Amino acid sequence: MVNVLPVTFVERLRKAVEKNKILIGLEDALYKSPTLSIRLHSQKGENWLVALAERERKEIGIRENLVERVPWCENGFYLKDRLSFILDPLFHAGLYYVQEAGSMFLEQIIREYVKLPVKCLDLCAAPGGKTTHLLNLLPQGSLLVANEVISSRCAVLEENLTKWGISVVVTHNRPEEIGECMCGEEAFDVIVADVPCSGEGMFRKDKGESVAEWNAMSVDGCAARQRKIVKDVWEALREGGLFVYSTCTYTTEENEDIVRFIVEDLGAEALPVPLKEEWKISSALSGNYPLYRFFPHRTRSEGFSLAVLRKVGGSKDAKIGKRKGMFFPSCSHKDQEIAQRLLSQKEDFVVEQWRKMLYALPRASAEDSRTLLKRLRVRSMGICLGELKGRNFVPTHSLAMSTILNPSAFPTIELTGEMAIRYLRKEDIVLPERTALGYVLLRFEGVPLGFVKHLGIRTNNLYPSNWRIRVASGKFVRVLQSLDGNFQ
């Protein structure tokens, strides 16, 4: 909980209250404990519900910790208590994502304006909250590109997207590179830009880090940086395309002023989003353009602001970058057979090979994916199925996490909670005596956790070493023991 707010911030806030009575109560709210919310994976969650119901053979109720749904997000829930997610196997299995409720409002924009398959860019994607949400929201056949310019954050993004288990392209480019290389015919239909900001909306959540870093000069610096980011990437948006701009700060310099810049300098059209009065989402603090604000004294969310704009006018021709990237040679018939046995939706995917690794790319967007290799720094794409080692095939952890894994492709073992934690710590696992030799898929609550290789006398734990749980002690927890039976 925040103990001291920056003096200059408080002074600015109190002056703003004099002009906007909607801000009365915000200062007091910033001294209170933050709310906590999660968003469930719409595909994995549904499978988990079925498995849970079949095993327990009873009605699925509402666990006391899942106290209320986030009203603007179908699969969003508020939690009553803060739990140790790191010790919940279902968290590592990608069944849910811990995310601020306000940022889940992206769902309303996609449902209102995106009806057909699109090529979408999440420009500042790490750590992956909006990307994982978009993967569940975009119409089937869409291509989603998750970009992150900072290398260390890119690694976190890839981990979270691997656990989510849906095909996505991860790139590592500056906005100006994307603006130069992805315009013209290759432009995106939708760009989501949750831009770096002064972070005032996170004052309650991060226990003082954003408070210590905040100063009045940083607000002006962030606003200038935001204008540059938007301008640099603007050419990568097609005519009529949607630009979703958001921040986690309260300042008008970084919100209303930027929206006005996009409309008046770049010629965009600001679009309205239907609201319900009981959501208590606030409008813009200044100007006439629609902007949707979340204040912790009015909504159960940390500070967040969002606007959606439509591009008017086309974009110039692309400058094709010279990238080494990935190169996908044709797979042999044998390799194709290996891969096809692994997939539950094999007709929807094409299988490609790169550096002895097999990848499954959605058939509907495979050509667009290959184009990205020529233009951007692609770190990963599709679902990496496994590695070819001579005559052997070694499955990857991303295959275990994938929503397209054929459930009968590998023998499976159901783990207890304590055994699941041992696996996630990358400790030794003892399997039942009659377990088949070879690669075995481990599950918890019916949800895949990853692979082991059973050799008979021992079992090799194949959980990624750099992802292992490093908490010294603590028993497993079950954040989600049961859900509303109407969850879809």
N, C-alpha and C positions, 0 to 999 in steps of 0.2 A: 504494500500500500504506500502511496506517495505521502511523504511527511512534509516536504517543503516544495512549493511551486516557485519557479523563477519570478522574481519581483517584477521584472518588465512584462512578463507574460500576464501576470495578475492585473497589472495596470492596463494593459491593452484590452484584456477581457472585460474589465469593469467599464471602460469607455464604450466597448461594443454593446454591453448590456443597456446602456443609456439609449442607444439607437435601436436595439433589437430586443424587445422584452422576452422573446422566445429563449434567450440565453440565461434568464434568471434561474438560478439553481445549478448551473453548470459547474461553477467554482466549487460548491459544496460536494457535488457528485464526484469530483476528481480526487477527493480525500477518502472515498469509500472503496471497498474491495471490488475488483472487476468481476463482471459476469463471465461465465464459461459456456461455450457452445461447441457442438460437434456436428459434422455432416456425414451421413452414412453413404456408403457406396451403393448406388441404386441397383447394380447388378450382383455384386458379391453379397450385399445385405439380403436380397431376396432369396438367394440360394441358401444362405445361412439360416434364415427363418424356416425354410422347408425342412432342412436337416434337423433343426432343433425341435420342430413340431413332431417329426417322425420319431425321433429318439425318445422324447419325453411323453409323447402321446397325450397331450393335453392342450388346452387353450393357451394361446400366447397372450399374456397380460402386459401391463406397463410396469416396468421396474421402477421402484420409488425414486431412483436417482434421475430418471428421465422425466423431469417434472413438467415440461411444456415444449411444444413444437415452436420452432422459429416460424412466425406466421407467413413470411414472404419466401420461404424455402421449404419445399415439400419434404425433404429428407433431413432438415436441420432440427436439432434438439438443444435445448438448454439443459445443463446439468446442475443439480442442487449443490454438489460438493466438487471440489477439485481433487481428482484421483491421480494415482501414479500411472500415467499412460505407459511409461517405459516398461512397466511390469505386466502389461496386458497383452497377451499373445495376439489378440484380434487387432490391436493397433498395428503391430508389425506385419500382420497379414493383409493390411490395407482395407479392412472392413469399414473404417471410418477415418475422418480427417478432423483434427482440432482446428477450428476456424472461427474467426470473429463473425458474429451474426450479421452485422452490417454489410460485410463484403459478400454475403450470400445473396444480397439483393440483385446481383448480376443475373440471377435466374429470371427475374421478372423482365429484364431487357431482352434476353435471348428468347423467352417464350413469346414476347410481344412482337419482335421484329425479325426473328430468324426462323423461317418456315421450311426452307429448302437447304440441301447440303451446301456448305460454304468452305472456303479456304480461310482459316482464321489464324491470326498471330497473337499470342500472349507475349507482349514485348518485354516486360520486366517480370519474368515468371517466377523466380525463386521466392519462397521455398516450394511453391506448388499449389497453394490453396485454390486460386482461381483456375489454374490449369486442370486440376483434378475435377473441379466442378464443371468446367466446360466439356470435359471428356464424357460426362454423364448427360449433358444438356444438348449439345449440338446434334442436329439431325444426322441420321445414319448416312454414311457416305462422305461426311465432311473430313477435311484434313486440318489438323491442329498442329501448329508450330509453337513450341515453348522456347523462348529465347532468354538468355541471361548473359550479361556482359562480364560479370565478375566470376572468375574461375572457381573459387572456393564455394560460392553460392550455386554454381552450376552442378557441382558434385552432390550437394544436398537436394537440388531439384531432381536430378536423375534418380536418386535413391527413392524419393517420394513417388515419382512417376512409375518406377519399376514396381513398387508395392501396390500401386493402383491397378496395374495390369492391363491397361488399354493402350492400343497403338498410338504413338505420338512421335513427332520429330523434335529433337532437342538441338538447338543451335547456340552458338557463342559468338554473337556479332554486336557491333556498336549500332545504334539507331541509324546513323548516317550511312553505314554500309548497306543496311537493309533498304533504306530509301533509294539508294543508287542502283541496287542490284535486283530489287523486286518490284519495279514499277512497270508501267505499260501492261502488256498481256499477262505478266506474272504477278500482278498486284493482288493484294488480299481483299476479300469481301468484308472481313471484320478484323479490326485491330483493338485489342484490349490493352490499355496502358495504365497500370497501377504504379504511378511514377514515384521515384524517391522524393521525400518531402521532409519537412521539419519535425514530423512525428508527434505533434501535440496530442493526437488521438490515442497514443500509446502511453501517456503519462501514468495511467493507473496500472497498466499491465506489466511493464518491464522493470518494476521495482527501482526506478530512479535513473536508469541508463539514459533514456531519452531526455529526462529532465536535466541531467548534468550536461548534456551536449547542446541543449537549446540556447539560442540567443537571438536577439532581434535581427542581427546581421545575417544569420543563417536562413531566416525567412526570405529575405531578398535574394540571397544566393540560390536558394531552392527554386524560387519563382523563375529566375533567369534560366536555370538549368532545365526546368520543366518546359518553358517555351522552346528551348533549343531541341529537346527530345522530340516534342510534338512536330516541330517544323522539319526536323531531319527525317522523320519516318513518314511524313504526310504523303510523299509521292508513292509510297508503297501501298496506299489505299486506293482502290479503284473508284471511279465515278459512281456515286450512289451507295458506296460502302459505308459501314458504320464504324465510328470511332468511339470507344468507351473510355472515358477519362476518369480516373479516381485517385484519391489521396487518403491518408489517415491523419489529416491535420485539420485544424479549425480555421486557419487564416483565410481571409478573402483574397489575399495576394496570390495564394496557391490554388484557389478554387474558382470563385466567381471571376476574378481577373483573367485567369487562363481560359475559361470558357468563353469570355468575351473576346479574347485574342483569337481563339479558334474560329469564332463566328465572323468577326469583323476583319481580321487580317487574312485568314485562310479561306473565307467564304463559305463556311459550313452552315448547316441548318441544325439548330438545337431541337431535340425531339422530346416530347412528353412521355412519361411512363405512368400508366394507371396506378393509383394508390387506393388503399382503404383507410378511412379516417382513423380506425382503431390501431393502425400500425404506428401512428404518431411520428411519422417521418417528416422532417422539416423541409421547407423550401429554401431557396437562395436567400442569403442575408442582404444582398444588394443586386441591382440590375434586374433585367426583365427576362433573362434566359433560364430555362428549367435546370435546376441542380437539386439533387436529393441528398439531404444531410441527416446523419445519425448522431444524436447527442445522448450521452449516457444518463442524463437526468430525464430524458423523455422516452428513449427506447432502451431495450436490454441489449446494448451493444457498446463497444468502445467507439471513439470518434472515427467517422468515416464520411466521405463525400463522393458523389458519383454523378456523372452526366453522360448522356449519349448524344452523338452528333452525326449527321449524315453529310458526306462529302458531296459538294456541288462542283462539277468540273472534273476533267480527266487528269491523267498523270503523264509525264514525259516517258520516253523510251528508257528501258533499263540499260545500265552499264553492266555487262556480264563480267563478273569477277573470275579470276583464274584461281580456282581452288583444286587442291588435290582430292580432298574429300574421300568418300567411299567409292569403290567401283564394284559393281555387282556382275560377276561373270555368270553364265548359265550354269544351273545345277545339273548334275548327272541325274539320270532316271532313278538310280538307286537312292541318291540323296533326296530326291523329290518324294520317293516312297516313304523314306524315314520320316520326313517332315510331315507328310500328309497324315500319317498314323497318329501324330501328336495333336492334331487340331480337331476341335469339335465343329468348326465352321469352315472346313477346308475349301469349299467352293467360293468363299468370300475373300480368300487370301492367295497371293502369289508368293512363292518361296524363292529367295535369292541367296547367293553365297558371297561372302566377303571375308578374306583372310581366314579361310577355313571355318568361318562361323556361318550358320544358317539363320536367315531372317525371314519373318513372315510380314509382308506388307499388305495392307488392305487393297484389294483389287481396284476398288473405285477410285483410289487416290494414288496408285502406284506411280503413274507417270509424273504427277506433280511432285512426288517425293524424289524421284530421280532428277528432276529439274533443280530442286533445292541443292543437290550435291554439287552442281556446277556453279552455284552462285553464292552459297553461304558456307560458313564453317559448321558442318553438321557433326555433332558428337554421337548421336544415336538416332535410330529411326525404327519404326515398326516394333515388332517383338523379336528379340534375340532368342532363338530356340535352343541353340547349343553349338558345341564345337565338334568338328570332325577330326578325330585322331586316328589316322590309319583306317582300320576297319571298324573302329569304335565311334560311338556317338556319346558325347558327354552333355547332358542337359544343363541349362543355365538356371540360375535362381529366377530370372525374369520369366522363364517358361512356367515355373511353379506358381508364380504370382498371377499369371495371365488369365484373363477371363475366357480365352479361347482354347485352353488346355482340354484335351479329351480326357474326361475323368477315368476312363478305363485304360489309358496309355501306360500307366505304371501301377504296380501294387501299392496299396496305401495302408498306413497305420495311423490309428487315432491315438493321440497323446493326452495324458492327463495335464492339468495345469502346471504341476510341478515339473513334469517331464518337458513340457513346452518351453518353460523358462530355461531349463538345462540346455535344450537345443539352441535357443536364442543367445545363450552365453557361449555357444560353440564348445560345449563340454561333451563328454562321451555319452552316447545314448545306447542303452541296451534294449534290443528289439526282441519280441517273442521268438522262441526257438524255431518255429516252423516258417519264419519269414523268408520269402523268396530271395535268392541271391541277386545282386545287381542294384540298380537304382530304385529307391523306394521313396514315395511321396508321403511326407508327414503332414497330418492335419490336426487341428484343434477346433472343437465345436463344428466339425464338418468343413472348415475353411483351410485351404492349403497354407502351410508354413514354409515349406522348402524341401530339399532333397537330402538324403543320405545315401551312401553306397554301402550296401550290406555285403561283407566278405565272408560271412560265416563265423570266423573266430573273432572278428571285430567289425565295427561299423564306423565308417568315416563320415564325420559331420561336415556337410558341404555348405553350411550357412556362410554368407560372405563375412570374412574376418573383420573388415573395417566397419561392419554394421552391428557387430555383436554387442549385447547388453554388457555394460561395464559397471553397473551398480553393484556395490560390494555386498549388499544383503537385501532382503525383502522377499516376501512371498508374492506369487502372482495375484493379480486382481482381475475382476471381470467387470469392466465398465458397462458392458451390454450383456446382461443375463437374459433379458427378454424385451420385446418391443411390442408396440401396438400392432395388433393383428391386421390392421388396415394398411400397414406400411407396404409400399410398392417400390 
